[in-house]
């Protein structure tokens, strides 16, 4: 009888451990789902921060445009504003003494080769260099010096608007003919 009671006690301990592990895994699953469901909203919050940065930068460009005599182009030099920040670009000298530049992606290469010159409208607002999605992507990179991760870009030729859309339907629209920057927050209503 003692062996049977000991076996039942061991069996109850095993069942108790299995239930504890099950509850622990259930709690981890719930936390994981909550975390992964919040990722799109974090992209939207990031886009809200970029909206504020974009407003400040376009205001700064307009101010610089006015103070320099309303030129058609301005050089945006982010490195001179933060000289201690190192970029991903590397410079090497060839055997002939030429400076060779290596960039991490196509936009870096374009900006390194041409400088970050931005065209301006007759009212001082930044313009895109090509009337398509790649022009909108380049404008974003020129103004904010950040990549468009998890953000879809579209261009509307009828209204001259670049639209930057996050996964949660939060978006920024930039109408370069008027300099209007609109931020649209997605409605998070769950039924």
C-alpha positions as CSV (number, residue, x, y, z in Angstrom):
1,X,0.0,0.0,0.0
2,X,2.9,2.3,0.7
3,X,4.2,1.9,-2.8
4,X,0.8,2.7,-4.3
5,X,0.6,5.9,-2.2
6,X,4.1,6.9,-3.2
7,X,3.3,6.2,-6.9
8,X,0.1,8.3,-6.6
9,X,2.0,11.1,-5.0
10,X,4.6,11.0,-7.7
11,X,1.8,11.0,-10.3
12,X,0.1,14.0,-8.7
13,X,3.5,15.9,-8.6
14,X,3.9,15.1,-12.4
15,X,0.4,16.4,-13.1
16,X,1.0,19.5,-11.0
17,X,4.2,20.2,-13.0
18,X,2.5,19.7,-16.3
19,X,-0.3,22.1,-15.3
20,X,2.3,24.7,-14.1
21,X,4.2,24.4,-17.4
22,X,0.9,24.6,-19.3
23,X,-0.1,27.8,-17.5
24,X,3.4,29.3,-18.0
25,X,3.2,28.5,-21.8
26,X,-0.3,30.0,-21.9
27,X,1.0,33.2,-20.3
28,X,3.9,33.4,-22.7
29,X,1.6,32.9,-25.6
30,X,-0.7,35.7,-24.5
31,X,2.3,38.1,-24.0
32,X,3.7,37.1,-27.4
33,X,0.3,37.9,-29.1
34,X,0.0,41.2,-27.3
35,X,3.5,42.1,-28.4
36,X,3.1,41.1,-32.0
37,X,-0.3,42.9,-32.3
38,X,1.3,46.1,-31.1
39,X,4.0,46.2,-33.8
40,X,1.9,47.9,-36.5
41,X,0.9,50.6,-34.0
42,X,4.6,51.2,-33.2
43,X,5.2,51.8,-36.9
44,X,2.4,54.4,-36.8
45,X,3.9,56.1,-33.8
46,X,7.2,56.2,-35.5
47,X,5.5,57.8,-38.5
48,X,4.0,60.4,-36.2
49,X,7.5,61.3,-35.0
50,X,8.7,61.5,-38.6
51,X,5.8,63.8,-39.3
52,X,7.1,66.3,-36.7
53,X,10.6,66.0,-38.0
54,X,9.4,66.6,-41.6
55,X,7.5,69.7,-40.5
56,X,10.6,71.1,-38.7
57,X,12.9,70.3,-41.6
58,X,10.7,71.9,-44.3
59,X,10.3,75.0,-42.1
60,X,14.1,75.1,-41.7
61,X,14.5,74.7,-45.5
62,X,12.0,77.5,-46.2
63,X,13.8,79.8,-43.7
64,X,17.2,79.0,-45.3
65,X,15.7,79.5,-48.7
66,X,14.5,83.0,-47.7
67,X,17.7,84.0,-46.0
68,X,19.9,82.9,-49.0
69,X,18.0,84.9,-51.7
70,X,15.5,82.3,-52.8
71,X,17.8,80.0,-54.8
72,X,16.4,77.2,-57.0
73,X,18.5,74.6,-55.1
74,X,19.9,74.2,-51.6
75,X,22.6,71.9,-50.3
76,X,21.3,69.9,-47.2
77,X,24.4,68.8,-45.4
78,X,23.4,66.7,-42.4
79,X,27.1,65.8,-41.6
80,X,28.0,69.4,-41.0
81,X,25.1,69.7,-38.5
82,X,26.3,66.6,-36.6
83,X,30.0,66.2,-37.3
84,X,30.5,63.5,-34.7
85,X,28.0,61.2,-36.3
86,X,29.6,58.6,-38.7
87,X,27.8,57.5,-41.8
88,X,27.9,54.2,-43.5
89,X,29.9,55.7,-46.3
90,X,33.6,54.9,-46.6
91,X,36.1,56.8,-48.6
92,X,39.2,55.2,-50.1
93,X,41.9,56.5,-52.3
94,X,42.9,54.6,-55.5
95,X,46.4,54.2,-56.8
96,X,45.9,57.2,-59.1
97,X,45.0,59.4,-56.1
98,X,41.3,59.5,-57.0
99,X,38.8,59.4,-54.2
100,X,36.6,56.3,-54.4
101,X,33.3,56.4,-52.5
102,X,31.4,53.2,-51.4
103,X,27.9,53.5,-50.2
104,X,25.6,51.0,-48.5
105,X,22.7,51.4,-50.9
106,X,21.6,53.2,-54.0
107,X,20.3,56.3,-52.3
108,X,23.5,56.7,-50.3
109,X,25.5,56.4,-53.5
110,X,23.4,59.0,-55.3
111,X,23.7,61.5,-52.5
112,X,27.5,60.9,-52.0
113,X,28.1,61.4,-55.8
114,X,25.9,64.5,-56.2
115,X,25.8,66.0,-52.7
116,X,22.5,66.4,-51.0
117,X,21.2,69.2,-53.3
118,X,17.5,69.6,-53.2
119,X,15.4,71.4,-55.8
120,X,13.0,74.0,-54.5
121,X,9.7,75.4,-55.9
122,X,9.2,79.1,-56.5
123,X,7.6,79.2,-53.1
124,X,10.6,77.5,-51.3
125,X,9.2,74.0,-50.8
126,X,11.3,70.9,-51.5
127,X,10.5,69.2,-54.9
128,X,11.0,65.6,-56.0
129,X,13.6,65.1,-58.7
130,X,11.4,62.5,-60.7
131,X,7.7,62.4,-60.8
132,X,7.3,58.8,-59.5
133,X,7.7,56.7,-56.4
134,X,11.5,56.7,-56.6
135,X,11.4,60.5,-56.5
136,X,9.3,60.4,-53.4
137,X,11.6,57.8,-51.8
138,X,14.6,60.0,-52.6
139,X,12.9,63.1,-51.2
140,X,12.2,61.3,-47.9
141,X,15.8,60.2,-47.7
142,X,17.1,63.7,-48.6
143,X,15.0,65.4,-46.0
144,X,15.0,63.0,-43.1
145,X,18.2,60.9,-43.8
146,X,16.4,57.7,-42.8
147,X,15.3,54.6,-44.7
148,X,11.7,53.8,-45.4
149,X,11.4,50.5,-43.4
150,X,7.9,49.0,-43.4
151,X,6.5,52.1,-45.1
152,X,4.8,51.9,-48.5
153,X,5.4,54.9,-50.8
154,X,3.0,56.0,-53.5
155,X,2.9,59.0,-55.9
156,X,-0.3,60.6,-57.2
157,X,0.4,62.6,-60.4
158,X,-3.0,64.3,-60.5
159,X,-2.5,66.1,-57.1
160,X,1.4,66.1,-57.0
161,X,1.4,64.2,-53.7
162,X,3.9,61.8,-52.2
163,X,2.2,59.5,-49.7
164,X,4.0,57.4,-47.1
165,X,1.8,54.7,-45.6
166,X,2.5,52.6,-42.5
167,X,1.1,49.1,-42.0
168,X,-1.6,50.3,-39.6
169,X,-2.9,52.8,-42.3
170,X,-1.2,55.8,-40.6
171,X,0.1,58.0,-43.3
172,X,1.9,61.2,-44.2
173,X,1.1,63.0,-47.5
174,X,3.4,65.7,-48.9
175,X,2.1,68.0,-51.6
176,X,5.3,69.5,-52.9
177,X,3.6,72.2,-55.0
178,X,2.2,73.8,-51.9
179,X,4.4,72.4,-49.2
180,X,1.4,71.0,-47.4
181,X,2.2,68.0,-45.1
182,X,-0.7,66.1,-43.8
183,X,-0.7,63.3,-41.1
184,X,-3.5,60.8,-41.0
185,X,-3.9,58.7,-37.9
186,X,-5.5,55.3,-38.4
187,X,-8.6,54.6,-36.4
188,X,-8.0,51.7,-34.0
189,X,-11.6,50.9,-33.2
190,X,-12.2,47.2,-32.5
191,X,-15.7,45.8,-32.5
